[in-house]
């Protein structure tokens, strides 16, 4: 059954990331997609130079209008948050929505490969911790998980260390946790905890040595859609991993990887 999903994400003018990556995925999966942009960004941050316009006042005004009109959603999915004020607005929205039975997905977009993205500050980490506190599902990559937990970034984790990192995010308030791209006992995997089944899991995958901007956003979109379709969490995670692998291999020879995967050419993978 189609769900009404609100995406709280930034809109990038040049690049298939954030809203530009997630909207086609969820729409193709048959869901109704609505948006609350957190910022307008000229291009993906990986290019190193960009122009950014925060939309905090627009967000505040929009949420006031929506409350007056009585709009509601089955799910809220959040991405990059640009200020403490935005984090408070979005956290309030998530708490209100959750109280009405809405499912909250948080992708704490901050960094990768051991460092924060261009333009992302240490203050953002605190904002994202506040978002984790209202999440049914939180899905950081390993770098983001380490920053959220205040843990050192390591080349490799033991299973016990991966479990401890998952537990640290649960301690922030998140119900289900997915840590993507973690290397555990020599194997890349998604480490997680499923609050519905009350069990931990570790799903291995073979790393494709090609970087594309926005693959985390695509993962978030597919995972959100599959969970809302009723798939068990581990199956939804595996589905998202398998789809992204096919997309990367299909476009690995593209000249510009910073622009992201041309998602409109890959929607057949979701069938």
PyMOL commands that set and color helices and strands:
alter all, ss='L'
color gray80, all
select helices_A, chain A and resi 19-28+45-47+56-69+84-99+122-132+142-149+159-171+215-228+233-251+263-265+267-270
alter helices_A, ss='H'
color red, helices_A
select strands_A, chain A and resi 4-8+11-14+32-35+39-43+52-54+75-78+103-106+111-112+115-116+137-138+176-184+187-194+199-204
alter strands_A, ss='S'
color yellow, strands_A
deselect
rebuild
show_as cartoon
